[in-house]
Amino acid sequence: MAKVNERNLVVGLDIGTSKISVAVGEITPDNQLSIVGVGNQPARGMDKGGVNDLNLVIQSIQRAINEAELMADCHISSVYLGISGKHISCQNENGMVPINDKEVIQEDVDNVIHTARSVPISAERRMLHVLPQEYSIDCQDGIKSPIGMSGVRMEAKVHIVTCANDMAKNIVKCVERCELKADQLIFSALASSYAVVTDDEKELGICVVDIGAGTMDIAVFTGGALRHTAVIPVAGNQVTSDIAKIFRTPLSHAEEIKVQYACALRQMVSMEENIEVPSVGGRPARSMSRHTLAEVVEPRYQELFELIQEELRESGLEDQIAAGYVLTGGTAKMEGVVEFAEEVFQMPVRVAVPQNVAGLKEYVNDPTYATVVGLLHYGMQASEQSSSESKNTEGVAGIGSRILAWFKGEF
């Protein structure tokens, strides 16, 4: 079996409420991301992004990993891990430092971000991300890249995403029990944005909503930077449970009916279409109108969209998302979702599948894979950064040893 480091592979693991996805990507010599393996298993032991049965989650992860290893013909030892749940929260902070040299160098940038992130957070929380939004030098605002610019003092605005330490520990524990290392924890909606959003949309203002089974993960970008993140602990499972209760059918059948026949907008369904609904307790199946099903589903989707709207309103960014909404995740796939969402939001809406991938892309050409492919993009950028940083330090070491040799008279 090929070793991961020989082939320059990166692995993403998305542990959702209803399914666990693993994707293996190979970074090609021309810096493209090529999908070489995918594993997909129903999630057991998860609820609304949190672990509620450790052993069941471990079994599900192991199965998905085995499937991906077999397909990619490799041994997976570490993964980039997605995290979600209502415990995720965010804050925007500022930091300020004097500029040591006449012009800004990387060290100044690192210092100002360190100052901004030095806000006190409680012991039970962990920092997931510190993402720079923009810099200002003296009286010039809105600088994207300050290196090389002159000034006296520099200020940075950053977006900090934190999570509950215990929740993070539980999810990492599941991964470690499968003899894997978690390279980094990444907030799911941020990961999804790497796979489905363009730079133009981020600049104009866009709201990414990953609607899964247990949670809706939100990330809002304006001016090219992340401004707001949130998790709403209501999603597709609510729709399934409504169908199960109203049609008196088991949850597993309700899920099948939702996936195959449901429509989020009742006016798109004709009155004549009928569907077969299995009953509970061995009773005979009944015939129901598809229009009746849409009448059950539509109010729940309206509620989900209104919760998203309310979150944006509270963040004060509702008027700044000129590019509208990008919906992704399994619950966004339903017929009529785009039309209904545009009606509710009064904004352009699109349902997105992962972009910028090569290789076995037909395996991930689906909104449910947005997070796991986003984790690959994130991992690819992280490995690029670490390799460029190590080159820089090698360069510095090289100069140092030459100076030392010169002093010793070896030159």
C-alpha positions in Angstrom: 0.0 0.0 0.0 1.2 3.5 -0.8 2.2 5.7 2.1 0.4 9.0 2.5 3.5 11.2 2.4 4.9 9.6 -0.8 1.9 10.6 -2.8 1.3 14.0 -1.2 -2.2 13.1 0.0 -4.6 15.1 2.1 -7.6 13.6 3.9 -10.8 15.2 5.1 -13.3 13.7 7.6 -16.7 15.2 8.1 -18.7 13.6 11.0 -22.3 14.7 10.5 -25.5 13.9 12.3 -26.7 11.5 9.6 -23.6 10.5 7.7 -19.8 10.3 8.0 -17.8 11.2 4.9 -14.1 10.7 4.2 -12.4 12.1 1.1 -8.8 11.5 0.0 -7.3 14.1 -2.2 -4.0 14.0 -4.0 -2.2 17.3 -4.6 -0.9 17.1 -8.2 2.5 18.6 -9.2 0.6 21.6 -10.9 -1.1 22.2 -7.5 -4.6 20.8 -8.3 -6.7 18.8 -6.0 -7.5 15.4 -7.4 -10.0 13.1 -5.6 -8.6 9.6 -5.3 -10.8 8.0 -2.7 -14.2 8.5 -1.0 -15.8 6.7 2.0 -19.4 7.2 3.1 -21.2 5.6 6.0 -24.5 6.4 7.9 -23.6 8.1 11.2 -24.6 6.4 14.4 -24.2 7.9 17.8 -24.2 11.6 16.7 -26.8 14.2 17.5 -26.8 17.9 16.3 -23.0 17.8 15.7 -22.2 16.3 19.2 -21.2 12.8 20.2 -23.8 10.9 22.3 -22.4 7.3 21.9 -18.6 7.1 21.5 -18.4 3.5 20.4 -21.0 3.8 17.7 -19.3 6.9 16.3 -15.9 5.1 16.3 -17.4 2.1 14.4 -18.9 4.4 11.8 -15.7 6.4 11.3 -13.7 3.2 11.0 -16.0 1.8 8.3 -15.8 5.1 6.3 -12.0 5.2 6.6 -11.7 1.6 5.5 -13.8 2.3 2.4 -11.8 5.4 1.5 -8.4 3.5 2.0 -9.5 0.7 -0.2 -10.6 3.0 -3.0 -7.5 5.3 -2.8 -5.1 2.3 -2.2 -3.4 4.1 0.7 -3.0 4.0 4.5 -4.7 7.0 6.2 -2.9 8.2 9.3 -4.1 11.7 9.8 -7.2 13.8 8.8 -8.5 17.3 8.7 -11.6 17.2 10.9 -14.8 19.2 10.5 -16.7 20.3 13.7 -20.1 21.7 14.2 -22.8 22.1 16.9 -24.6 24.9 18.8 -21.5 25.3 21.1 -19.7 27.1 18.2 -19.5 30.9 18.7 -17.7 33.8 17.1 -16.4 37.3 17.9 -14.7 40.1 16.0 -11.6 41.6 17.8 -8.9 44.2 17.1 -5.2 44.3 17.9 -2.6 47.0 17.5 1.2 47.1 17.5 3.9 49.6 16.7 5.8 48.9 13.5 9.4 48.1 14.5 11.2 48.6 11.2 10.5 51.4 8.7 8.3 49.0 6.8 5.9 46.1 7.8 7.5 42.6 7.9 5.9 39.2 8.5 6.9 39.4 12.2 4.8 42.6 12.6 1.8 40.8 11.0 2.3 37.8 13.3 2.5 40.2 16.3 -0.6 42.2 15.5 -2.6 39.0 15.0 -1.3 37.6 18.3 -2.3 40.8 20.0 -5.8 40.6 18.5 -6.2 36.9 19.6 -5.0 37.6 23.1 -8.6 38.2 24.3 -9.5 36.3 27.5 -11.7 33.3 26.7 -13.1 31.0 29.4 -11.2 27.8 30.3 -13.9 25.5 28.9 -13.6 27.0 25.4 -11.0 26.5 22.7 -10.0 28.7 19.8 -10.6 27.1 16.4 -9.8 29.9 14.0 -8.3 33.4 14.1 -8.9 34.8 10.6 -7.6 38.2 9.6 -10.2 40.5 8.1 -8.2 43.6 7.3 -5.4 45.8 8.5 -5.0 49.5 8.9 -1.7 51.4 9.0 -1.8 54.9 10.7 -4.8 56.4 9.0 -5.1 54.1 6.0 -7.9 51.5 6.4 -8.9 48.4 4.5 -5.5 47.0 3.7 -5.6 43.4 2.6 -1.8 42.6 2.7 0.3 45.1 4.7 3.8 43.6 4.2 6.3 46.1 2.7 4.1 49.1 3.6 5.5 52.0 5.7 4.0 53.4 8.8 4.3 53.9 12.6 1.5 51.6 14.0 -0.6 48.9 12.6 -4.0 47.6 13.6 -5.6 44.3 12.6 -9.3 43.2 12.7 -9.7 39.4 13.1 -12.6 37.0 13.3 -12.3 34.5 16.1 -14.3 31.2 16.1 -14.4 29.2 19.4 -15.9 25.9 20.4 -16.6 24.0 23.6 -13.4 22.2 24.7 -15.3 19.1 25.8 -17.2 18.8 22.5 -13.9 19.1 20.6 -12.2 16.6 22.9 -15.0 14.0 22.4 -14.8 14.2 18.6 -11.0 14.1 18.6 -11.1 11.1 20.9 -13.3 9.2 18.4 -10.8 9.9 15.7 -7.8 8.9 17.9 -9.5 5.6 18.9 -9.4 4.8 15.1 -5.6 5.3 15.3 -5.8 8.5 13.4 -4.3 11.9 14.2 -6.5 15.0 13.8 -4.3 17.5 12.0 -6.7 20.4 12.7 -10.3 21.0 13.7 -12.1 23.2 11.2 -15.6 24.7 11.5 -17.8 22.9 9.0 -19.3 26.0 7.4 -15.9 27.6 6.9 -14.7 24.3 5.3 -17.8 24.2 3.0 -17.1 27.8 1.8 -13.6 26.6 0.5 -15.4 24.2 -1.8 -18.5 26.2 -3.0 -17.8 30.0 -2.9 -15.9 32.1 -5.4 -13.7 35.0 -4.5 -16.1 37.4 -6.3 -18.9 36.3 -4.1 -16.9 36.7 -0.9 -16.0 40.3 -2.0 -19.6 41.2 -2.8 -21.0 39.6 0.3 -22.4 36.1 0.6 -24.0 33.9 3.2 -23.1 30.2 3.0 -25.6 27.9 4.7 -24.8 24.2 5.1 -28.1 22.6 5.9 -27.4 19.1 7.3 -29.6 16.7 9.2 -29.0 18.1 12.7 -27.6 21.6 12.3 -27.5 24.6 9.9 -24.0 26.0 9.8 -23.7 29.6 8.7 -20.7 31.6 7.4 -21.1 35.2 6.2 -18.4 36.8 4.0 -18.2 40.5 3.0 -15.3 42.5 1.6 -13.4 39.2 1.0 -13.3 38.2 4.7 -15.3 36.1 7.1 -17.5 38.4 9.3 -19.9 36.1 11.1 -20.3 32.4 11.9 -23.2 30.6 13.7 -24.8 27.2 14.1 -28.6 26.8 14.4 -29.4 23.4 16.0 -32.5 22.8 13.8 -32.3 21.2 10.3 -33.4 18.3 8.1 -34.3 15.9 10.8 -37.2 18.2 11.9 -38.7 17.7 8.4 -38.3 13.9 8.7 -39.9 13.8 12.1 -42.9 15.9 10.9 -43.4 13.5 8.0 -43.2 10.5 10.4 -45.7 12.0 12.9 -48.3 13.3 10.4 -48.2 10.3 8.1 -47.7 7.8 11.0 -44.8 6.1 9.3 -41.5 4.9 10.8 -38.6 7.4 10.8 -36.6 5.4 8.3 -39.5 5.4 5.8 -40.2 9.1 6.5 -36.6 9.8 5.5 -37.0 7.8 2.2 -40.2 9.6 1.4 -38.6 13.0 2.1 -35.6 12.2 -0.2 -37.6 10.7 -3.0 -40.9 12.6 -3.2 -40.9 15.8 -1.0 -41.0 19.3 -2.4 -40.4 22.4 -0.5 -42.9 24.5 -2.4 -46.4 23.1 -2.6 -47.4 25.0 -5.8 -44.8 23.0 -7.7 -46.6 19.7 -7.1 -49.8 18.6 -8.9 -52.8 17.4 -6.9 -53.0 14.2 -9.0 -49.6 12.6 -8.0 -49.9 9.9 -5.3 -47.3 8.1 -3.3 -47.3 4.9 -1.2 -46.7 5.4 2.5 -45.7 2.4 4.6 -47.5 2.1 8.0 -46.2 1.1 11.4 -46.8 -2.2 13.2 -47.3 -4.3 10.0 -50.4 -2.4 8.9 -51.0 -2.1 5.2 -49.4 0.8 3.3 -51.6 3.7 2.4 -51.8 6.0 -0.7 -51.3 9.7 -0.1 -51.2 12.7 -2.3 -47.7 14.2 -3.0 -49.3 17.6 -2.6 -50.3 16.8 1.0 -46.6 15.9 1.6 -45.5 19.3 0.3 -48.1 20.9 2.6 -46.3 19.3 5.5 -42.7 20.1 4.3 -43.2 23.7 3.2 -44.0 25.3 6.7 -40.9 23.6 8.2 -38.6 24.9 5.4 -40.2 28.3 5.9 -39.2 28.1 9.6 -35.7 27.1 8.8 -35.2 30.0 6.3 -36.7 32.4 8.8 -34.2 31.2 11.5 -31.4 32.0 9.0 -32.8 35.4 8.3 -33.1 36.2 12.0 -29.5 35.1 12.6 -28.3 37.5 9.8 -30.5 40.3 11.1 -29.0 40.0 14.6 -25.5 40.0 13.1 -26.3 43.3 11.3 -25.1 41.9 8.0 -28.4 41.3 6.3 -28.0 44.4 4.0 -24.4 43.6 3.1 -24.8 40.2 1.2 -25.3 41.5 -2.3 -24.4 38.1 -3.9 -27.2 36.4 -1.9 -27.1 32.9 -0.4 -25.3 29.7 -1.2 -27.1 26.6 0.2 -25.3 23.3 0.5 -25.7 20.1 2.5 -28.1 17.2 2.1 -31.3 19.1 3.2 -30.6 21.7 0.5 -31.1 19.1 -2.3 -34.9 19.0 -2.2 -36.9 20.0 -5.2 -38.3 23.6 -4.8 -35.7 24.7 -2.2 -34.1 27.4 -4.4 -37.5 28.8 -5.6 -38.9 28.9 -2.0 -35.7 30.3 -0.5 -35.6 33.1 -3.1 -39.2 33.9 -2.2 -38.4 34.1 1.5 -35.1 35.9 1.3 -35.9 38.1 -1.6 -32.3 37.5 -2.8 -30.5 35.3 -5.3 -30.0 31.7 -4.0 -28.1 28.8 -5.5 -27.5 25.2 -4.3 -23.8 24.5 -4.7 -21.8 21.3 -5.3 -18.0 21.2 -4.6 -15.9 23.0 -7.2 -12.2 23.0 -8.3 -11.6 19.3 -8.0 -10.3 16.8 -10.5 -9.9 13.0 -10.5 -13.0 11.0 -9.3 -15.1 14.2 -9.0 -18.4 12.4 -10.0 -18.2 10.7 -6.5 -18.3 14.1 -4.8 -20.6 16.0 -7.2 -23.3 16.5 -4.6 -24.1 19.2 -2.0 -23.6 16.6 0.8 -19.9 16.5 0.1 -19.3 20.3 0.3 -17.8 20.1 3.8 -15.5 17.1 3.2 -14.1 18.5 -0.1 -13.7 21.9 1.6 -11.6 20.2 4.3 -9.3 19.0 1.5 -9.0 22.5 0.1 -8.3 23.8 3.6 -5.7 21.0 4.2 -4.0 21.7 0.8 -3.6 25.4 1.7 -2.3 24.6 5.2 0.3 22.2 3.8 1.4 24.8 1.2 1.8 27.4 4.1 3.8 25.0 6.3 6.1 24.0 3.4 6.8 27.7 2.5 7.4 28.5 6.2 9.9 25.7 6.5 11.7 26.9 3.3 12.0 30.4 4.9 13.5 29.0 8.1 15.9 26.8 6.1 17.0 30.0 4.2 17.6 31.8 7.5 19.5 28.8 8.9 21.6 28.7 5.7 22.7 32.3 6.1 23.4 31.8 9.8 25.7 28.8 9.1 27.5 30.7 6.4 28.2 33.7 8.7 29.4 31.2 11.4 31.7 29.5 8.9 33.0 33.0 7.8 33.9 33.8 11.4 35.6 30.4 11.8 37.6 31.2 8.6 36.1 28.4 6.6 35.0 30.7 3.7 
